Structures are given as C-alpha cells and as structure tokens.
Amino acid sequence: MATVNRLFSEVTCSICLDFFQEPVTLECEHNFCRLCISRSWEQGNAFYSCPECREGFQEKKMKPNRMLANIVEGVRELKLQPHQDNPAFYCQQHEERRKLFCQDCQGAICVVCSCAKEHHGHIFIPIEEAAVLYKEKLEQAIDFLESQKEQVCQSQSQEEAKICQIKEQGTILKERVEADMVTIYQFLDAKKQELEWKIEEEVCWTIEPLQENLAKMHQENSTIEQAILDVRLQLSLTEPLELLQDIKLLLERCKQEHVKPADVPTALHADSIITPFRFIKIWDELKALVPAREFLKLDPKTAHPRLILSEDLISVIDGEKRRDCSLMTHRFNHWLCVLAGTGFLSGQHYWDVELGNNSSCVLGVASGSADRLITKQLTPQDGYWVIEMLNGGLVNLNVPGARTLPLRRKPRTIRVYLNYEEGQLSFYDAHDLCPIYSIRDKFTTKLYPLFNPHNKKEGNSEPLCLCNSVCCLD
C-alpha cells in the first residue's frame, strides 16, 4: 500500500489532487499541471512563486516534463482506480483510509484517529453520508450565491441607472446653461448692433453738410477749369479782332473768387450714444431675462393668532399669546404660518428672507386653495411645498419621516427661487448663492410665499424679515 501511495503521490498534482495533465516543471524542479499552475499564477501579482516551496520567480518560466507525462499515462493504463487509492484519501499518520467525517473538525479522518484524544466527544458520520449531507449544503450554497449574484446584478443595474440619470441631468443642465448663454449673447449682440446703427446714423447726419459742400466745390472746380480752357483758347487767337471778341465777359468770369464754405461741426454727438448710464440701461433691460425679485408684503388676514406682524408688513415673530381674532378658513390656526399677499401663477420669481440668529423656521410656498386649518404635516398632497431650517440643519417636510440634513454653515439669509413652469422651488444661501435644497413638482394653482418663524421659546428671539431692499444683504 505504501508503494502504491508513493507512486500516486509522484503522479498527482498538489493543486488539483488528480493525475497530472500536461505536466510542467518549474525552476525549483516541482511539477504541476500546466493549467493548474497557470490559474494559480493568474490570481497573484507580478511576482510568481511555487505553490509548494514558495520560491519566487520574476517570470513565468515552465518547461514540459514529457517523462513525467509518460509515467502518468502508464499509471493510467494500470487502472489502479485512483479515486479509491489516491493518497489524499489515506491518513498520513496511520496509513488508513479516511472512512469517517468529524463534524466538529469539519474534516475526513480514519477510524484510528476517531479514537484519539483530540477527537474525544466529537460527532462522526460515515464519509459517504457526509458527502451526501455536504453535497446538499453545497447545492444550498450555490442557490444562495445565485440569489446573491442576482441581487448584486440588480443593485448594479440600479446604480448604473442612477449614473445614467445623473449624466442625463448633467446634459440637460449643460443644455440649459447653453440656452441661457445663447439668450444673453443674442441680447448683447442686438444691443451692440443697435449702438452701431445709432453711431452710423450719427456719422451720416454729421457728414451730410460736408458732402453738400463737396458737391458745391466740385461744381465750382468744373466752372474754373472751363474758364481756364476758354482763356487758353482766346489766347491762341492771332487775329486781334477775334482775340478781343467778348473779352469783357471772359474777364468777368475770371474775376469770380472762391468762397470758402462755412465751418461744419465734425464732432459726433457721442454723449447721446455712449452715455455714462448706457450700461445701467442695458443692465436694466438684461434683468428682464432673469427672475424678477419680488418685494413682498405679509397678508395679516392669513396670520396665525399668535403671530405679530410689523406695521410695514415685512417681518413676523411669535407673540407667544393668542390674540382674539375671528377664526376664519383663510387664517392658519394650528401652524404658526403667514402667507404673503402676492401669489404667482407663472414665471420666475425670488425673494430673500433674513433669519438672523434664529435657530429654526419654515419657508416655502402654499397653494391658494390649501387648507389652512390643517393640523397634520404640511405636504405637497395638501398644497404645501416647504422646508424646515432646524438648528443649523434642514428637514424636507415634503417627505414623511425625513431626517435632518446637515448644512455646511448656518445661513443668515435665505433666497427662495420659484420657477412655476419648470415646477422648481429652490433655496439658496443669499450670501454666496450656494444651493441649499430644491423641490421638484408640477404646479397647477396659484402659489403664495409661506413663512413660519417657529416658537419663540425655541431660540427664535428675532423676527423673520423680508428683504425688500438690496442693502439688507450687505
């Protein structure tokens, strides 16, 4: 048996534990199947080593071992049933066939090993039974891995779809930027052509009298040249009577002096074209291409009874006590909200809200038909598109159970931007126009700016203030 085991060990690949297939020899003189060693090296890096002795090589050097291949072929022809007599199936310590499987150690052992001290109290089952059992486990593992692979593929597809979506959004944004730039370029080009036309008109108007003078001088020059020709002709006459004929008239023609044309202003009226305020005028016209800034006033009829509005209706704060006022459907009764008196049914608009040192507030827009006696969370389904600023963070109230999102810094002034047709409501830090959050939806009703200064006891000692002048941002 020992001789057979030694023979099999010599013709068995230490990687696949089967007869050599196309055996090759490495520089360290160890033998492997060509396919086995190639696969082993594919899993490594640029440094290759022998799986047995771990000797390293810089290159994949291997040479066919034809003698070993002939020996393997001879062993195959002996039909010694390697699956039964393979040395891997025998205990190296006792040279007994491994007929048992230790479930505690998860390995095949011989009967003698099962009686050893290190296996005391362990559970053993026949090797054939273990093979059936673990074959089932392997099949279950394959099923599990297949399901995991399917989930991974599904997640991969979802992530790839997200990437495509982001790229599409980027493309759309680039197209929008390009369209905006084209609009600005066209506007500026039209203004340039308009100014050039005015300059050309001024040039034509200024040179018109000069051109009239030139025409007169051309005519005068022709008259003088004709007089010179007539005099030369008269001088060429030799007969005295012919020379003196019409001499008085000819001499009178020679006495006409040139009259210098009156001075004509040559300076263009540039002040009427290139005025100190020309860029201001162009800028005012250019602003028509961008969202209109709204100077809002709060609507006291919609204010919660606890809210106190300033006399000029541009600031609001929690008064902590309810005022006696009629409870109407147009007035908020649960949420500390107030609407602006101006609503929007189209176009692009923006307004600035100064938070000061307040810790929290709610900003956004509300549908004119929204229920103002509502007690549940304000959502788009109920006609409210709002966010909540809370202790330096942000909560999207449009999503039930939304968590607080941290902000890079706490803004003192918020710019709210509404693009009705695009269904966009965006919030920016008015200091540097850094985006804070955006809401996308489809708007179909008139929208009114909404303000909620929050409870005064929660660290909101300053009023929310509408910025109705440019200087309030300085």
C-alpha positions as CSV (number, residue, x, y, z in Angstrom):
1,M,0.0,0.0,0.0
2,A,2.9,2.4,0.9
3,T,4.4,1.7,-2.5
4,V,1.2,2.5,-4.3
5,N,0.7,5.6,-2.2
6,R,4.2,6.8,-3.1
7,L,3.5,6.1,-6.8
8,F,0.3,8.1,-6.7
9,S,2.0,11.0,-4.9
10,E,4.6,11.2,-7.7
11,V,2.0,11.4,-10.4
12,T,-0.6,13.6,-8.6
13,C,-0.7,17.4,-8.9
14,S,-0.6,19.1,-5.5
15,I,-3.1,21.7,-6.7
16,C,-5.9,19.7,-8.2
17,L,-5.0,16.4,-6.3
18,D,-5.5,14.4,-9.6
19,F,-3.3,12.9,-12.2
20,F,-1.0,15.4,-13.9
21,Q,-2.5,16.9,-17.1
22,E,0.3,18.2,-19.4
23,P,2.8,18.3,-16.5
24,V,5.4,21.1,-16.5
25,T,8.4,21.6,-14.3
26,L,9.3,25.0,-12.6
27,E,12.8,26.3,-12.0
28,C,12.6,24.8,-8.5
29,E,12.0,21.3,-10.0
30,H,8.5,21.0,-8.7
31,N,5.8,19.7,-11.1
32,F,2.3,20.8,-11.7
33,C,-0.4,20.6,-14.4
34,R,0.1,23.4,-16.9
35,L,-3.5,24.6,-16.4
36,C,-3.3,24.4,-12.6
37,I,-0.1,26.5,-12.3
38,S,-1.3,29.0,-14.9
39,R,-4.6,29.6,-13.0
40,S,-2.6,29.8,-9.7
41,W,-0.3,32.5,-11.1
42,E,-3.3,34.4,-12.6
43,Q,-4.6,35.0,-9.1
44,G,-1.3,36.6,-8.0
45,N,0.5,39.8,-8.9
46,A,3.7,40.5,-10.9
47,F,5.7,38.2,-8.5
48,Y,5.3,34.5,-9.2
49,S,6.1,31.7,-6.7
50,C,5.9,27.9,-6.4
51,P,2.8,26.7,-4.5
52,E,4.9,24.0,-2.8
53,C,8.2,25.6,-1.8
54,R,7.2,29.3,-2.2
55,E,10.3,30.0,-4.2
56,G,9.8,33.2,-6.2
57,F,10.3,33.9,-9.9
58,Q,10.3,37.1,-11.9
59,E,8.9,35.4,-15.0
60,K,6.5,32.6,-15.9
61,K,9.1,30.0,-16.7
62,M,8.0,26.4,-17.1
63,K,9.1,23.5,-19.3
64,P,7.1,20.4,-20.3
65,N,8.0,17.2,-18.4
66,R,7.5,14.6,-21.1
67,M,9.0,11.8,-19.0
68,L,6.5,12.5,-16.2
69,A,3.7,12.6,-18.7
70,N,4.7,9.1,-19.9
71,I,4.7,7.8,-16.3
72,V,1.3,9.3,-15.7
73,E,0.0,7.6,-18.9
74,G,1.5,4.3,-17.7
75,V,-0.2,4.6,-14.3
76,R,-3.5,5.3,-16.1
77,E,-3.1,2.2,-18.1
78,L,-2.6,0.1,-14.9
79,K,-6.2,1.0,-14.0
80,L,-5.4,1.3,-10.3
81,Q,-8.6,3.3,-9.6
82,P,-7.0,6.5,-8.3
83,H,-10.3,7.6,-6.7
84,Q,-10.0,4.7,-4.3
85,D,-6.2,4.6,-3.9
86,N,-5.5,8.3,-4.1
87,P,-3.0,9.1,-1.2
88,A,-5.2,12.1,-0.3
89,F,-7.8,9.6,0.8
90,Y,-5.5,8.0,3.4
91,C,-4.4,9.2,6.8
92,Q,-0.7,10.2,6.6
93,Q,-0.2,9.2,10.2
94,H,-1.9,5.8,10.3
95,E,-1.9,5.0,6.5
96,E,-5.6,4.0,7.0
97,R,-8.3,5.1,4.6
98,R,-10.3,8.0,5.8
99,K,-13.8,6.5,6.3
100,L,-15.2,8.9,8.8
101,F,-16.1,12.6,8.8
102,C,-15.7,14.6,12.0
103,Q,-18.5,17.2,12.1
104,D,-16.7,19.2,14.9
105,C,-13.4,19.5,13.0
106,Q,-15.1,19.5,9.6
107,G,-12.6,17.1,8.1
108,A,-12.2,13.4,7.0
109,I,-10.3,11.1,9.4
110,C,-9.5,7.4,9.7
111,V,-11.0,5.1,12.3
112,V,-7.8,5.2,14.4
113,C,-7.9,9.0,14.5
114,S,-11.5,8.9,15.8
115,C,-10.3,7.2,18.9
116,A,-7.6,9.8,19.5
117,K,-7.7,12.2,22.4
118,E,-8.1,15.3,20.2
119,H,-11.4,13.9,18.8
120,H,-12.8,12.9,22.2
121,G,-16.5,13.7,22.3
122,H,-16.7,14.6,18.6
123,I,-19.6,13.5,16.4
124,F,-18.6,11.2,13.4
125,I,-20.6,10.1,10.4
126,P,-19.6,7.8,7.6
127,I,-17.8,9.6,4.8
128,E,-20.5,8.6,2.2
129,E,-23.2,10.1,4.4
130,A,-21.1,13.2,4.9
131,A,-20.7,13.5,1.2
132,V,-24.4,13.4,0.7
133,L,-25.0,15.9,3.5
134,Y,-22.4,18.4,2.4
135,K,-23.4,18.0,-1.3
136,E,-26.8,19.3,-0.2
137,K,-25.2,22.1,1.7
138,L,-23.1,23.0,-1.3
139,E,-26.2,23.0,-3.5
140,Q,-27.8,25.3,-1.0
141,A,-24.7,27.4,-1.0
142,I,-25.0,27.6,-4.8
143,D,-28.6,28.6,-4.6
144,F,-27.7,31.3,-2.0
145,L,-24.8,32.5,-4.1
146,E,-27.0,32.6,-7.2
147,S,-29.6,34.7,-5.3
148,Q,-26.8,37.0,-4.0
149,K,-25.5,37.3,-7.6
150,E,-29.0,38.2,-8.8
151,Q,-29.3,40.8,-6.1
152,V,-25.8,42.2,-6.8
153,C,-26.7,42.4,-10.5
154,Q,-30.0,44.1,-9.7
155,S,-28.2,46.6,-7.4
156,Q,-25.5,47.0,-10.1
157,S,-28.2,47.8,-12.7
158,Q,-29.8,50.3,-10.3
159,E,-26.5,52.0,-9.6
160,E,-25.8,52.1,-13.4
161,A,-29.2,53.5,-14.0
162,K,-28.6,56.2,-11.4
163,I,-25.3,57.1,-13.0
164,C,-27.0,57.4,-16.4
165,Q,-29.7,59.5,-14.8
166,I,-27.1,61.8,-13.2
167,K,-25.3,62.1,-16.6
168,E,-28.6,62.9,-18.3
169,Q,-29.3,65.5,-15.7
170,G,-25.8,66.9,-16.3
171,T,-26.5,67.0,-20.1
172,I,-29.8,68.8,-19.5
173,L,-28.2,71.3,-17.2
174,K,-25.5,71.9,-19.8
175,E,-28.1,72.5,-22.5
176,R,-30.0,74.9,-20.2
177,V,-26.8,76.8,-19.5
178,E,-26.0,76.9,-23.2
179,A,-29.6,78.1,-23.9
180,D,-29.2,80.8,-21.2
181,M,-25.9,81.9,-22.6
182,V,-27.3,82.0,-26.2
183,T,-30.1,84.2,-24.9
184,I,-27.7,86.6,-23.3
185,Y,-25.3,86.6,-26.3
186,Q,-28.3,87.3,-28.6
187,F,-29.4,90.1,-26.3
188,L,-25.9,91.7,-26.1
189,D,-25.4,91.3,-29.9
190,A,-28.7,93.0,-30.5
191,K,-27.7,95.8,-28.2
192,K,-24.3,96.0,-30.0
193,Q,-26.0,96.2,-33.4
194,E,-28.4,98.9,-32.1
195,L,-25.5,101.0,-30.8
196,E,-23.6,100.5,-34.1
197,W,-26.7,101.6,-36.0
198,K,-27.0,104.7,-33.9
199,I,-23.3,105.5,-34.5
200,E,-23.7,105.0,-38.2
201,E,-26.8,107.3,-38.2
202,E,-24.9,110.0,-36.3
203,V,-22.0,109.7,-38.8
204,C,-24.4,110.1,-41.8
205,W,-26.1,113.1,-40.2
206,T,-22.8,114.8,-39.3
207,I,-21.2,114.4,-42.8
208,E,-24.3,115.3,-44.8
209,P,-23.5,119.1,-44.8
210,L,-19.8,118.3,-45.6
211,Q,-20.9,116.2,-48.6
212,E,-23.1,119.1,-49.8
213,N,-20.1,121.4,-49.6
214,L,-18.0,118.9,-51.5
215,A,-20.7,118.8,-54.2
216,K,-20.6,122.6,-54.5
217,M,-16.8,122.7,-54.7
218,H,-16.9,120.0,-57.4
219,Q,-19.2,122.2,-59.4
220,E,-17.1,125.3,-58.7
221,N,-13.9,123.5,-59.7
222,S,-15.6,122.4,-63.0
223,T,-16.5,126.1,-63.7
224,I,-12.9,127.3,-63.1
225,E,-11.5,124.5,-65.3
226,Q,-13.9,125.5,-68.1
227,A,-12.9,129.2,-67.7
228,I,-9.2,128.3,-68.0
229,L,-9.9,126.4,-71.2
230,D,-11.8,129.3,-72.6
231,V,-9.0,131.8,-71.7
232,R,-6.3,129.5,-73.3
233,L,-8.4,129.2,-76.4
234,Q,-8.8,133.0,-76.6
235,L,-5.0,133.4,-76.2
236,S,-4.4,131.1,-79.1
237,L,-6.2,133.5,-81.5
238,T,-3.8,135.6,-83.6
239,E,-6.3,137.9,-85.2
240,P,-6.8,141.0,-82.9
241,L,-10.5,141.3,-83.5
242,E,-11.1,137.7,-82.7
243,L,-8.9,138.0,-79.5
244,L,-10.9,141.0,-78.3
245,Q,-14.3,139.5,-79.1
246,D,-16.4,139.0,-75.8
247,I,-13.3,139.9,-73.8
248,K,-15.3,141.8,-71.2
249,L,-17.5,138.8,-70.4
250,L,-14.5,136.5,-70.3
251,L,-12.6,138.7,-67.9
252,E,-15.6,139.0,-65.7
253,R,-15.7,135.1,-65.5
254,C,-12.0,135.2,-64.4
255,K,-12.7,137.6,-61.5
256,Q,-15.0,135.2,-59.6
257,E,-13.3,134.4,-56.3
258,H,-13.7,131.1,-54.4
259,V,-15.9,131.5,-51.3
260,K,-14.7,129.2,-48.5
261,P,-17.6,127.0,-47.2
262,A,-19.0,127.7,-43.8
263,D,-17.5,125.6,-41.0
264,V,-19.5,122.5,-40.2
265,P,-19.2,120.7,-36.8
266,T,-17.3,117.5,-37.2
267,A,-17.5,116.0,-33.7
268,L,-20.0,113.3,-33.3
269,H,-22.6,113.6,-30.6
270,A,-21.2,110.7,-28.7
271,D,-22.9,111.8,-25.5
272,S,-26.2,110.8,-27.0
273,I,-24.9,107.3,-27.7
274,I,-22.1,106.5,-25.2
275,T,-23.8,107.9,-22.1
276,P,-22.4,107.3,-18.6
277,F,-25.6,105.3,-17.9
278,R,-25.6,103.2,-21.0
279,F,-24.6,100.1,-19.1
280,I,-27.2,100.7,-16.4
281,K,-29.8,100.9,-19.1
282,I,-28.6,97.7,-20.8
283,W,-28.4,96.0,-17.4
284,D,-32.0,97.0,-16.6
285,E,-33.1,95.5,-19.9
286,L,-30.9,92.4,-19.3
287,K,-32.6,91.9,-15.9
288,A,-35.8,91.2,-17.8
289,L,-34.2,87.9,-18.8
290,V,-33.6,86.7,-15.3
291,P,-36.1,86.0,-12.4
292,A,-37.8,89.1,-11.1
293,R,-37.0,89.9,-7.5
294,E,-40.2,90.3,-5.5
295,F,-40.8,92.9,-2.8
296,L,-43.4,91.1,-0.7
297,K,-45.8,92.2,2.0
298,L,-47.3,89.8,4.5
299,D,-51.0,89.2,4.5
300,P,-52.3,89.8,8.0
301,K,-55.6,88.0,7.2
302,T,-53.8,84.7,6.9
303,A,-51.6,85.1,10.0
304,H,-51.9,82.7,13.0
305,P,-53.4,84.4,16.0
306,R,-50.1,84.2,17.9
307,L,-48.1,85.9,15.2
308,I,-47.1,89.6,15.5
309,L,-46.6,91.4,12.2
310,S,-44.7,94.7,11.8
311,E,-46.5,97.8,10.7
312,D,-44.9,97.7,7.3
313,L,-45.8,94.0,7.0
314,I,-42.3,92.8,6.2
315,S,-41.4,91.0,9.4
316,V,-43.1,88.4,11.7
317,I,-42.4,86.9,15.1
318,D,-44.1,84.6,17.6
319,G,-46.0,86.7,20.1
320,E,-46.4,83.6,22.4
321,K,-50.1,84.5,23.2
322,R,-53.1,84.1,21.0
323,R,-54.8,87.2,20.0
324,D,-58.6,87.5,20.0
325,C,-59.5,87.3,16.3
326,S,-62.1,85.7,14.3
327,L,-61.4,82.1,13.3
328,M,-61.8,82.1,9.5
329,T,-60.8,79.4,6.9
330,H,-58.3,81.8,5.4
331,R,-56.3,82.1,8.7
332,F,-53.9,79.5,10.0
333,N,-55.0,78.1,13.3
334,H,-52.5,75.2,14.1
335,W,-49.3,76.1,12.4
336,L,-47.6,79.4,13.1
337,C,-47.7,80.4,9.5
338,V,-48.5,83.5,7.5
339,L,-48.7,84.0,3.7
340,A,-47.5,86.8,1.5
341,G,-50.2,89.0,-0.1
342,T,-48.8,88.3,-3.6
343,G,-49.3,85.0,-5.4
344,F,-47.8,83.6,-8.6
345,L,-49.4,81.6,-11.4
346,S,-46.5,81.7,-13.8
347,G,-43.0,83.0,-14.4
348,Q,-39.7,83.0,-12.4
349,H,-39.6,84.8,-9.0
350,Y,-37.3,85.1,-6.0
351,W,-37.4,86.7,-2.6
352,D,-35.0,86.9,0.3
353,V,-35.8,86.1,4.0
354,E,-33.5,87.2,6.8
355,L,-33.3,84.6,9.6
356,G,-30.8,86.5,11.8
357,N,-29.7,84.4,14.7
358,N,-32.9,82.3,14.9
359,S,-32.4,78.6,15.3
360,S,-35.4,77.5,13.2
361,C,-38.1,78.4,10.8
362,V,-40.2,77.0,7.9
363,L,-40.1,78.6,4.4
364,G,-41.7,77.7,1.1
365,V,-44.9,78.2,-0.8
366,A,-48.6,77.2,-0.3
367,S,-51.4,76.8,-2.8
368,G,-54.0,79.4,-2.6
369,S,-56.6,76.7,-2.2
370,A,-54.7,74.8,0.6
371,D,-56.5,74.0,3.9
372,R,-55.1,76.5,6.4
373,L,-56.8,74.8,9.4
374,I,-54.7,71.7,8.7
375,T,-53.1,70.0,11.8
376,K,-51.0,67.3,10.2
377,Q,-47.7,67.7,8.5
378,L,-47.6,70.1,5.6
379,T,-47.1,68.1,2.3
380,P,-47.5,68.7,-1.4
381,Q,-50.5,66.5,-1.4
382,D,-52.2,69.2,0.8
383,G,-50.8,72.1,-1.2
384,Y,-47.6,72.9,0.7
385,W,-44.1,72.8,-0.6
386,V,-41.8,73.8,2.4
387,I,-38.6,73.0,4.1
388,E,-37.7,73.4,7.8
389,M,-34.4,75.0,9.0
390,L,-33.7,73.4,12.3
391,N,-30.6,74.1,14.5
392,G,-28.2,74.6,11.5
393,G,-29.7,71.6,9.7
394,L,-32.5,71.1,7.1
395,V,-35.6,68.9,7.0
396,N,-37.5,68.3,3.9
397,L,-41.1,68.4,5.2
398,N,-42.4,67.0,1.8
399,V,-41.1,63.5,2.7
400,P,-42.8,61.8,5.7
401,G,-40.3,60.8,8.4
402,A,-37.4,62.7,6.7
403,R,-34.2,63.0,8.7
404,T,-32.3,66.2,9.3
405,L,-29.7,67.0,6.7
406,P,-26.6,68.9,7.9
407,L,-25.7,72.2,6.3
408,R,-22.2,73.4,5.6
409,R,-23.0,76.5,7.6
410,K,-26.0,78.2,9.1
411,P,-27.3,80.8,6.6
412,R,-28.4,84.2,7.9
413,T,-30.5,85.0,4.8
414,I,-32.3,82.5,2.6
415,R,-33.1,83.2,-1.0
416,V,-36.3,81.3,-2.2
417,Y,-36.5,80.8,-6.0
418,L,-39.7,79.8,-7.8
419,N,-39.8,78.6,-11.4
420,Y,-43.5,77.9,-11.9
421,E,-43.4,76.4,-15.4
422,E,-40.4,74.2,-14.5
423,G,-42.0,73.1,-11.2
424,Q,-38.9,74.1,-9.3
425,L,-38.7,75.6,-5.8
426,S,-35.1,76.1,-4.7
427,F,-33.5,77.5,-1.6
428,Y,-30.1,79.3,-1.5
429,D,-27.8,80.9,1.0
430,A,-28.3,84.5,-0.2
431,H,-24.7,85.4,0.9
432,D,-22.9,83.4,-1.8
433,L,-25.9,81.9,-3.6
434,C,-24.8,78.4,-2.5
435,P,-27.6,75.9,-3.2
436,I,-29.3,74.5,0.0
437,Y,-32.2,72.4,-1.3
438,S,-34.5,72.0,-4.3
439,I,-38.0,70.7,-4.6
440,R,-39.4,69.4,-7.9
441,D,-43.1,69.1,-8.6
442,K,-45.9,70.1,-11.0
443,F,-47.7,73.3,-10.0
444,T,-51.2,73.9,-11.2
445,T,-52.6,76.5,-8.8
446,K,-51.7,80.0,-7.6
447,L,-48.8,79.8,-5.1
448,Y,-48.2,82.1,-2.2
449,P,-44.9,82.5,-0.3
450,L,-45.2,81.0,3.2
451,F,-43.4,81.9,6.4
452,N,-43.3,80.3,9.8
453,P,-41.0,81.9,12.5
454,H,-41.4,79.0,14.9
455,N,-41.9,79.1,18.6
456,K,-40.1,82.0,20.3
457,K,-39.2,79.7,23.3
458,E,-37.1,77.5,20.9
459,G,-34.4,80.1,20.4
460,N,-36.2,82.3,17.9
461,S,-36.0,85.7,19.5
462,E,-35.6,87.7,16.3
463,P,-38.4,88.2,13.7
464,L,-38.3,86.7,10.2
465,C,-37.7,89.7,7.9
466,L,-38.5,90.1,4.2
467,C,-35.5,91.7,2.5
468,N,-37.2,94.4,0.4
469,S,-34.0,96.4,-0.3
470,V,-30.6,95.5,-1.8
471,C,-28.8,96.9,1.2
472,C,-30.2,94.3,3.6
473,L,-27.9,91.7,2.1
474,D,-24.7,93.8,2.7
